[in-house]
Amino acid sequence: MDPRNRVALITGASMGIGAATALALAEAGCRVALVARSDDALAALAGEIRDRGGKALPLSGDVTNRPAVEAIVRQTVDTFGQIDILVNNAGVGIHQPSLTASWADVERLMAVNLYGPLAFIRAVVPPMREGGGGLIVNVSSIIGRRAVPQSGIYCASKAALERLGDSLRLDLAPDNIRVVTVYPGVTDTGFNRHTLNSDRPGQANADTEPQPGRMRRTPPERVARAIVRAIRREPRDAYATLFDWAFVTFSTLLPGVADAILRRYFASRTRR
Ligand SMILES: NC(=O)c1ccc[n+]([C@@H]2O[C@H](COP(=O)([O-])OP(=O)(O)OC[C@H]3O[C@@H](n4cnc5c(N)ncnc54)[C@H](OP(=O)(O)O)[C@@H]3O)[C@@H](O)[C@H]2O)c1
């Protein structure tokens, strides 16, 4: 879909990949509805987009609040007249192991990463149908395709998002609503500082991801460009870098070898 003169609703637009995607889509001539909980960051981003000649609508809300999700979609349609593109990008991580993470955090993670996207899909499908079609972009992760140690709950949420999209692609084809899944790799955002940590209430999250130099992080602008490219070309699955694609492909072709490499790599990280 050519984003020019279209309307996109982007969740998790206050920072990171979502903010970069909103800027890139606005640059391409798309009107953008910006959704997240941080009002000030959304207002600043909307101001930046308007200063560059674009159209932006900041809409504060939590993706786990279903009445708020419906209100956000209604407000977008009331303001811009339609919704052509939904970018389900809001997401959260967790550093706690699958066996010991608190149930509150497990349920919260699923609520943000899986049920939130489903709530937005349910809300945008009626206006998309009315407008003759649309495009849903779900932001998963390379580790939703190939799980890694110590991240089982997060990997499961992203794998579930992929499967949800695969099934809806078939359900929604008669309505001309297409579904694309994007799989970023390690990206240079604050994601690892925003993880759920009810086991350490009030404490800041340590950034436990490998540091630059040990593992390269993709700039969020590059992931945003990949998302805009995916909007234009509409593949089923999209990657931001050749490394991300190679990681998934190698792990799919040689899963046992990938297991051994990942076990060693994560064990060495834990020892450091
Ligand atoms: N960074 C990576 O290495 C990486 C790799 C693969 C996939 N991803 C995926 O990419 C997406 C974006 O991540 P990022 O790296 O840009 O992380 P980020 O910088 O932490 O941004 C996350 C965004 O999600 C929003 N958000 C979180 N919980 C929300 C909620 N309950 N309701 C509404 N908005 C919420 C945040 O806004 P507020 O806090 O203002 O609400 C923020 O805008 C996520 O789905 C993540 O799983 C990231």
The ligand as an SDF file (V2000), in Angstrom:
LIG
                    3D

 48 52  0  0  0  0  0  0  0  0999 V2000
   14.0930   -3.1640   21.0490 N   0  0  0  0  0  0  0  0  0  0  0  0
   14.2680   -4.4010   20.6180 C   0  0  0  0  0  0  0  0  0  0  0  0
   15.3940   -4.9670   20.6900 O   0  0  0  0  0  0  0  0  0  0  0  0
   13.1150   -5.1480   19.9900 C   0  0  0  0  0  0  0  0  0  0  0  0
   13.4160   -6.3350   19.2820 C   0  0  0  0  0  0  0  0  0  0  0  0
   12.3820   -7.0420   18.6930 C   0  0  0  0  0  0  0  0  0  0  0  0
   11.0710   -6.5920   18.8020 C   0  0  0  0  0  0  0  0  0  0  0  0
   10.8060   -5.4550   19.5020 N   0  0  0  0  0  0  0  0  0  0  0  0
    9.3970   -5.0400   19.6010 C   0  0  0  0  0  0  0  0  0  0  0  0
    9.2610   -3.7540   19.0270 O   0  0  0  0  0  0  0  0  0  0  0  0
    8.1750   -3.0580   19.6480 C   0  0  0  0  0  0  0  0  0  0  0  0
    8.6480   -1.6650   20.0570 C   0  0  0  0  0  0  0  0  0  0  0  0
    9.6820   -1.8000   21.0000 O   0  0  0  0  0  0  0  0  0  0  0  0
   10.7820   -0.6710   21.2650 P   0  0  0  0  0  0  0  0  0  0  0  0
   12.0950   -1.3220   21.1370 O   0  0  0  0  0  0  0  0  0  0  0  0
   10.4850    0.5460   20.4850 O   0  0  0  0  0  0  0  0  0  0  0  0
   10.5240   -0.4360   22.8410 O   0  0  0  0  0  0  0  0  0  0  0  0
   10.3090    0.9020   23.7060 P   0  0  0  0  0  0  0  0  0  0  0  0
   11.2700    1.9460   23.2980 O   0  0  0  0  0  0  0  0  0  0  0  0
   10.2730    0.4370   25.1350 O   0  0  0  0  0  0  0  0  0  0  0  0
    8.8540    1.3710   23.2700 O   0  0  0  0  0  0  0  0  0  0  0  0
    7.7050    0.6290   23.6140 C   0  0  0  0  0  0  0  0  0  0  0  0
    6.4850    1.4390   23.2430 C   0  0  0  0  0  0  0  0  0  0  0  0
    5.3220    0.7080   23.6480 O   0  0  0  0  0  0  0  0  0  0  0  0
    4.4980    1.5670   24.4250 C   0  0  0  0  0  0  0  0  0  0  0  0
    3.7470    0.7910   25.4020 N   0  0  0  0  0  0  0  0  0  0  0  0
    4.2300   -0.1230   26.2810 C   0  0  0  0  0  0  0  0  0  0  0  0
    3.2240   -0.5970   27.0340 N   0  0  0  0  0  0  0  0  0  0  0  0
    2.0970    0.0310   26.6130 C   0  0  0  0  0  0  0  0  0  0  0  0
    0.7440   -0.0270   27.0030 C   0  0  0  0  0  0  0  0  0  0  0  0
    0.3290   -0.8330   27.9880 N   0  0  0  0  0  0  0  0  0  0  0  0
   -0.1560    0.7590   26.3600 N   0  0  0  0  0  0  0  0  0  0  0  0
    0.2480    1.6010   25.3740 C   0  0  0  0  0  0  0  0  0  0  0  0
    1.5130    1.6840   24.9560 N   0  0  0  0  0  0  0  0  0  0  0  0
    2.4240    0.9120   25.5800 C   0  0  0  0  0  0  0  0  0  0  0  0
    5.4520    2.5500   25.0780 C   0  0  0  0  0  0  0  0  0  0  0  0
    4.8040    3.7760   25.3720 O   0  0  0  0  0  0  0  0  0  0  0  0
    4.3520    4.3000   26.8200 P   0  0  0  0  0  0  0  0  0  0  0  0
    5.3170    3.7680   27.8320 O   0  0  0  0  0  0  0  0  0  0  0  0
    4.3760    5.7840   26.6390 O   0  0  0  0  0  0  0  0  0  0  0  0
    2.9670    3.7640   26.9860 O   0  0  0  0  0  0  0  0  0  0  0  0
    6.4320    2.7820   23.9490 C   0  0  0  0  0  0  0  0  0  0  0  0
    5.9320    3.7640   23.0660 O   0  0  0  0  0  0  0  0  0  0  0  0
    7.7310   -3.9340   20.8210 C   0  0  0  0  0  0  0  0  0  0  0  0
    6.5780   -4.6540   20.4510 O   0  0  0  0  0  0  0  0  0  0  0  0
    8.9050   -4.8770   21.0240 C   0  0  0  0  0  0  0  0  0  0  0  0
    8.4790   -6.1080   21.5850 O   0  0  0  0  0  0  0  0  0  0  0  0
   11.7880   -4.7170   20.0900 C   0  0  0  0  0  0  0  0  0  0  0  0
  1  2  1  0
  2  3  2  0
  2  4  1  0
  4  5  1  0
  4 48  2  0
  5  6  2  0
  6  7  1  0
  7  8  2  0
  8  9  1  0
  8 48  1  0
  9 10  1  0
  9 46  1  0
 10 11  1  0
 11 12  1  0
 11 44  1  0
 12 13  1  0
 13 14  1  0
 14 15  2  0
 14 16  1  0
 14 17  1  0
 17 18  1  0
 18 19  2  0
 18 20  1  0
 18 21  1  0
 21 22  1  0
 22 23  1  0
 23 24  1  0
 23 42  1  0
 24 25  1  0
 25 26  1  0
 25 36  1  0
 26 27  1  0
 26 35  1  0
 27 28  2  0
 28 29  1  0
 29 30  1  0
 29 35  2  0
 30 31  1  0
 30 32  2  0
 32 33  1  0
 33 34  2  0
 34 35  1  0
 36 37  1  0
 36 42  1  0
 37 38  1  0
 38 39  2  0
 38 40  1  0
 38 41  1  0
 42 43  1  0
 44 45  1  0
 44 46  1  0
 46 47  1  0
M  CHG  2   8   1  16  -1
M  END
$$$$
